[in-house]
Amino acid sequence: MTPLRNQVRHALFWVPSLYLAMGIPFNVVNGTASTMFKALGVSDGQNTVALGSIIVAWSLKPLWAAFLDMYRTKKFFVLAMEALIAVLFVGVAMALPMPGFFKITIALLWVAAFASSTQDICGDGIYLTALSRKSQANSAGFQSMFWNLGKVLATGVLISGMEMLANAQQWSPVKMWMAVWITAAVAMGVFAVWHIWALPTGSIAHRPHSAREVVGDFLDTATTFFHKRAFWGMIAFVFLYRFGEGLLLVEGKLFMQSSTETGGLGLTAGQVANIDAVWGTIANIVGGVLGGLFLGKIGLKKALPILGLCLNVPHFTFVYLSHYGAAHHGLDYSTIATLVSIEKFGYGFGFVGNMVYMMQQLAPGRATMTHYAFATSLMNLMLVPTTMASGPLAEWLGFSTFFVVVMFASVPSVWAAWKAPFPLAADESREPAPDAHHVMITADDPTRLTALERTVQRIAGRASVYAMLGILVILLIDAKIVGSLQDRADGTGQVQFWLLLASAALKLFLAQRTFKFAAQTAAEAAQGGAGAAYVWNARGAKIATVVCLLVTAGVLYFTGRAVF
């Protein structure tokens, strides 16, 4: 038997279990928790605000990924995180009978989210460094299948199974959910023990000597991300493509679980779990496969507007369901499962366009893998404000009106797909770099620019960096501050308002820097008529900054009215 076959056979001992162990905590935190909080009487507003902000843990992975190579091995961190997640899940179970369980549980889930994202970084690192490219390709199906199986088990089978056991044993809701979390903890503990023997160590290509070296390498790579032509057009696509979906991500499940008296569908936690995690996941996978085949058949540029429509038009199923719920019409379980599965199918079909666009247009260059990680992180960050806002918005408008708003919120997604720029032409040169193999040299690479174009590119990149920092302040800081005002009485929250004011001052400083470098970009380009693509980047940075300031003004106005 050849060594390669031995390697593939050995991979079957750890690739399925590794990605199952990665899928379970992600879906427990992002799916099981919301179902539990709804069942235990937590309002939709509190639910989505708290869990929406936790998404940040997976969005910021690139910020600490390189530091993990400074100490021990990838296997060490995977084992440590799996053990830590097991302990944290037990902590969640123990906290549920306590009076202040919600705040304690959210704190534990925050830590579990960062542990899970660290496990993801090192687990993917082992997969990429322990297997040859051929073995990676051969194992890719197991990788995807078992991660999705983690979702089915964590947010579907586990909940519905425990619900049946609780009904048979006449357990209280709290006892049932304690059993859910303890079972998840035991599973993570078993994976940790198994991986002590089965998991490879994973190689380290380069051991950084200091944190300064890590930060320097990170900043050098990050800077080139902002040097791509049509940067702001591509970022607009990344931000807007899933805008409507972000409002449905958590609130769709909470709507199905809400009582019919409040306009919901009145399903049990187990029924919702089966629809979302089992039937919905199957529909999602089938949609993804067919979407990929469709995209491959006609090409990304032609397919993207159609994929955008397929992603968003099925949201109408929730408009139909919510209007029946609001009118107190009865809907049987099979009808609900079918309509939700149609929405999940559309999501899977259309989501392919999002990922392939980032791979083919936004990521390529000397640091393709890192730039792709940046792009996916920004995509996930956009889900933070939309997910957090979905619960309070649904409570304020009512479900039937809320899902109509979701349909209108899907319009920017379709527009983004229709107007998405394609700066990398199909026939663009893909010359190998002189010091590396299989590295794509795009038109934005410094080796293909004149000295003046490099200067214009660099200054425009600085304008884009400051504009992006202003956006990140809104997504990471303002969203968290505004979220903390949820369920507070009018006339309270003065501290949060002053924090928002301080955040506004920071954004004004960032805006000043953006406008300064945008002006410098135009001045440099005017000297020799060079770098027109990067001048447009600087203009895009200015537009993004103006939008950022308008959003800030609106947040301050409405927060001030509620507080004072």
QUIMOCOR-V992129 format. One record per backbone hydrogen bond with DSSP energy under -0.5 kcal/mol. CO is the residue of the C=O (numbers start at 0). NH is the residue of the N-H. E is the energy in kcal/mol with one decimal. If there is no record, write none. Layout:
# QUIMOCOR-V992129
CO_NH_E + CO_NH_E
This chain:
# QUIMOCOR-V992129
1_5_-1.9 + 2_6_-2.4 + 3_7_-2.5 + 4_8_-2.7 + 5_9_-2.6 + 6_10_-2.1 + 7_11_-1.2 + 9_12_-1.7 + 9_13_-0.5 + 10_13_-1.2 + 10_14_-3.4 + 13_17_-2.7 + 14_18_-2.2 + 15_19_-1.9 + 16_20_-2.2 + 17_21_-1.2 + 18_22_-2.0 + 19_23_-1.9 + 20_24_-0.8 + 21_25_-1.1 + 22_26_-2.0 + 23_27_-2.5 + 24_28_-2.4 + 25_29_-2.2 + 26_30_-1.7 + 26_31_-1.7 + 27_32_-2.2 + 30_34_-1.7 + 31_35_-2.4 + 32_36_-2.8 + 33_37_-2.0 + 34_38_-2.0 + 35_39_-1.9 + 36_41_-2.8 + 37_40_-1.4 + 42_46_-2.4 + 43_47_-2.8 + 44_48_-2.2 + 45_49_-2.1 + 46_50_-2.4 + 47_51_-2.4 + 48_52_-1.3 + 49_53_-0.8 + 50_54_-0.7 + 51_54_-0.8 + 52_55_-1.3 + 53_56_-1.9 + 54_57_-1.3 + 54_58_-1.2 + 55_59_-1.8 + 57_60_-0.7 + 59_62_-1.8 + 60_63_-1.3 + 60_64_-1.3 + 61_65_-0.5 + 63_67_-0.8 + 64_67_-1.1 + 65_68_-1.2 + 66_69_-1.6 + 67_70_-0.6 + 72_76_-1.7 + 73_77_-2.2 + 74_78_-2.6 + 75_79_-2.6 + 76_80_-2.6 + 77_81_-2.3 + 78_82_-2.2 + 79_83_-2.4 + 80_84_-2.9 + 81_85_-1.8 + 82_86_-2.0 + 83_87_-2.6 + 84_88_-2.5 + 85_89_-1.8 + 86_90_-2.1 + 87_91_-2.2 + 88_92_-2.1 + 89_93_-2.4 + 90_94_-1.5 + 91_95_-1.1 + 92_95_-0.6 + 94_97_-1.6 + 97_100_-1.2 + 99_103_-1.6 + 100_104_-3.0 + 101_105_-2.4 + 102_106_-2.0 + 103_107_-2.0 + 104_108_-2.5 + 105_109_-2.0 + 106_110_-1.6 + 107_111_-2.4 + 108_112_-2.4 + 109_113_-1.9 + 110_114_-2.3 + 111_115_-2.7 + 112_116_-2.4 + 113_117_-2.0 + 114_118_-2.3 + 115_119_-2.3 + 116_120_-2.1 + 117_121_-2.2 + 118_122_-2.7 + 119_123_-2.7 + 120_124_-1.8 + 121_125_-2.3 + 122_126_-2.1 + 123_127_-2.3 + 124_128_-1.9 + 125_129_-2.7 + 126_130_-0.8 + 131_135_-2.7 + 132_136_-2.2 + 133_137_-2.4 + 134_138_-2.0 + 135_139_-0.8 + 136_139_-0.6 + 138_142_-2.2 + 139_143_-2.3 + 140_144_-2.5 + 141_145_-2.6 + 142_146_-1.4 + 143_147_-2.2 + 144_148_-1.9 + 145_149_-1.6 + 146_150_-1.2 + 147_151_-2.2 + 148_152_-2.7 + 149_153_-2.7 + 150_154_-2.6 + 151_155_-0.9 + 151_156_-2.4 + 152_157_-2.4 + 155_159_-2.7 + 156_160_-2.6 + 157_161_-2.1 + 158_162_-2.2 + 159_163_-2.0 + 160_164_-2.1 + 161_165_-2.8 + 162_166_-2.2 + 163_167_-2.0 + 164_168_-2.6 + 165_169_-1.1 + 165_170_-2.2 + 171_175_-2.2 + 172_176_-2.3 + 173_177_-2.2 + 174_178_-1.9 + 175_179_-1.7 + 176_180_-2.1 + 177_181_-2.3 + 178_182_-2.3 + 179_183_-2.1 + 180_184_-2.3 + 181_185_-2.6 + 182_186_-2.2 + 183_187_-2.1 + 184_188_-2.2 + 185_189_-2.5 + 186_190_-2.2 + 187_191_-2.1 + 188_192_-2.1 + 189_193_-2.6 + 190_194_-2.7 + 191_195_-1.0 + 192_195_-0.5 + 192_196_-0.7 + 193_196_-0.9 + 193_197_-2.5 + 194_198_-1.4 + 200_74_-1.2 + 202_204_-0.5 + 205_207_-0.8 + 209_213_-1.6 + 210_214_-2.8 + 211_215_-2.7 + 212_216_-2.5 + 213_217_-2.5 + 214_218_-2.8 + 215_219_-2.3 + 216_220_-2.1 + 217_221_-2.9 + 218_222_-2.5 + 219_223_-1.1 + 220_224_-0.7 + 221_224_-0.9 + 221_225_-0.6 + 222_225_-1.4 + 223_226_-1.2 + 224_227_-0.6 + 227_230_-1.0 + 229_233_-2.2 + 230_234_-2.5 + 231_235_-2.2 + 232_236_-1.6 + 233_237_-2.3 + 234_238_-2.7 + 235_239_-2.4 + 236_240_-2.4 + 239_242_-1.9 + 241_245_-2.1 + 242_246_-0.8 + 243_246_-0.8 + 243_247_-0.8 + 244_247_-0.8 + 244_248_-1.4 + 247_251_-1.8 + 249_252_-0.6 + 249_253_-1.8 + 250_254_-2.5 + 251_255_-1.6 + 252_256_-1.6 + 253_257_-1.1 + 254_257_-0.5 + 254_264_-1.5 + 255_266_-2.5 + 257_265_-3.2 + 258_261_-0.8 + 258_263_-2.5 + 259_262_-1.3 + 267_271_-2.4 + 268_272_-2.3 + 269_273_-2.1 + 270_274_-2.2 + 271_275_-2.9 + 272_276_-2.7 + 272_277_-0.6 + 273_277_-1.4 + 273_278_-2.0 + 274_279_-2.4 + 277_281_-2.3 + 278_282_-2.4 + 279_283_-2.4 + 280_284_-2.6 + 281_285_-2.4 + 282_286_-2.6 + 283_287_-2.4 + 284_288_-2.4 + 285_289_-2.4 + 286_290_-2.7 + 287_291_-2.2 + 288_292_-2.0 + 289_293_-2.5 + 290_294_-2.6 + 291_295_-2.4 + 292_296_-1.5 + 293_297_-1.8 + 294_298_-2.3 + 298_302_-2.1 + 299_303_-2.6 + 301_305_-0.5 + 302_306_-2.8 + 303_307_-2.5 + 304_308_-1.8 + 305_309_-2.4 + 306_310_-1.9 + 307_311_-1.4 + 308_312_-3.1 + 309_313_-0.5 + 311_314_-1.8 + 312_315_-2.2 + 313_316_-2.0 + 314_317_-1.4 + 314_318_-0.9 + 315_319_-2.4 + 316_320_-2.4 + 317_321_-2.6 + 318_322_-2.0 + 319_323_-1.8 + 320_324_-2.3 + 321_325_-2.9 + 322_326_-1.5 + 323_328_-2.6 + 324_327_-1.3 + 331_335_-1.9 + 332_336_-2.8 + 333_337_-2.2 + 334_338_-2.5 + 335_339_-2.6 + 336_340_-2.0 + 337_341_-1.8 + 338_342_-1.7 + 339_343_-2.3 + 340_344_-2.6 + 341_345_-2.3 + 342_346_-2.1 + 343_347_-2.5 + 344_348_-2.7 + 345_349_-2.6 + 346_350_-2.5 + 347_351_-0.8 + 349_352_-1.0 + 349_353_-0.7 + 350_354_-1.7 + 351_355_-2.6 + 352_356_-2.1 + 353_357_-1.8 + 354_358_-2.1 + 355_359_-2.8 + 356_360_-2.7 + 356_361_-1.1 + 357_362_-2.4 + 364_367_-0.9 + 364_439_-0.6 + 366_370_-2.7 + 367_371_-2.3 + 368_372_-1.8 + 369_373_-2.2 + 370_374_-2.3 + 371_375_-2.5 + 372_376_-2.0 + 373_377_-2.4 + 374_378_-2.2 + 375_379_-2.2 + 376_380_-2.2 + 377_381_-1.5 + 379_382_-1.0 + 380_383_-1.6 + 380_384_-0.6 + 381_385_-1.0 + 382_386_-2.5 + 383_387_-2.4 + 384_388_-2.2 + 385_389_-1.3 + 386_390_-0.8 + 387_391_-0.7 + 388_392_-2.3 + 389_393_-2.3 + 390_394_-2.4 + 391_395_-2.0 + 392_396_-2.7 + 393_397_-2.3 + 397_401_-2.6 + 398_402_-2.3 + 399_403_-0.8 + 400_404_-2.1 + 401_405_-1.9 + 402_406_-1.4 + 403_407_-1.8 + 404_408_-2.6 + 405_409_-0.9 + 406_409_-0.6 + 407_410_-1.3 + 409_413_-1.9 + 410_414_-2.6 + 411_415_-2.5 + 412_416_-1.8 + 413_417_-2.0 + 414_418_-2.5 + 415_419_-0.7 + 422_424_-1.0 + 424_427_-1.8 + 430_440_-0.6 + 432_435_-1.3 + 437_439_-0.5 + 439_441_-0.8 + 441_444_-1.7 + 444_447_-2.4 + 445_448_-1.5 + 449_453_-2.3 + 450_454_-1.8 + 451_455_-2.5 + 452_456_-2.8 + 453_457_-2.4 + 454_458_-2.3 + 455_459_-2.6 + 456_460_-2.2 + 457_461_-1.5 + 458_462_-1.8 + 459_463_-2.2 + 460_464_-2.2 + 461_465_-2.2 + 462_466_-2.0 + 463_467_-2.6 + 464_468_-2.2 + 465_469_-1.7 + 466_470_-1.7 + 467_471_-2.6 + 468_472_-1.9 + 469_473_-1.3 + 470_474_-2.4 + 471_475_-2.9 + 471_476_-0.6 + 472_476_-1.7 + 472_477_-2.5 + 473_478_-1.9 + 476_480_-2.4 + 477_481_-3.0 + 478_482_-2.2 + 479_483_-1.5 + 481_484_-1.4 + 482_485_-1.6 + 484_487_-2.0 + 488_491_-1.5 + 492_496_-1.9 + 493_497_-2.2 + 494_498_-2.0 + 495_499_-2.2 + 496_500_-1.9 + 497_501_-2.2 + 498_502_-2.3 + 499_503_-2.1 + 500_504_-1.9 + 501_505_-1.9 + 502_506_-2.1 + 503_507_-2.1 + 504_508_-1.8 + 505_509_-2.3 + 506_510_-2.6 + 507_511_-2.2 + 508_512_-1.9 + 509_513_-2.2 + 510_514_-2.7 + 511_515_-2.0 + 512_516_-2.3 + 513_517_-2.2 + 514_518_-2.2 + 515_519_-2.0 + 516_520_-2.1 + 517_521_-2.0 + 518_522_-2.2 + 519_523_-2.6 + 520_524_-2.4 + 521_525_-1.8 + 522_526_-0.7 + 523_526_-0.9 + 523_527_-0.6 + 524_527_-0.6 + 524_528_-1.5 + 524_529_-1.0 + 530_533_-0.6 + 530_534_-1.7 + 531_535_-1.8 + 532_229_-0.5 + 532_536_-1.0 + 533_537_-2.0 + 534_538_-2.2 + 535_539_-2.5 + 536_540_-2.1 + 537_541_-1.9 + 538_542_-2.3 + 539_543_-2.7 + 540_544_-2.1 + 541_545_-2.4 + 542_546_-2.4 + 543_547_-2.2 + 544_548_-2.4 + 545_549_-2.3 + 546_550_-2.5 + 547_551_-2.1 + 548_552_-2.5 + 549_553_-2.3 + 550_554_-2.6 + 551_555_-2.5 + 552_556_-2.3 + 553_557_-2.4 + 554_558_-2.3 + 555_559_-2.5 + 556_560_-2.0 + 557_561_-1.5 + 558_562_-2.2 + 559_563_-2.7 + 561_490_-2.3
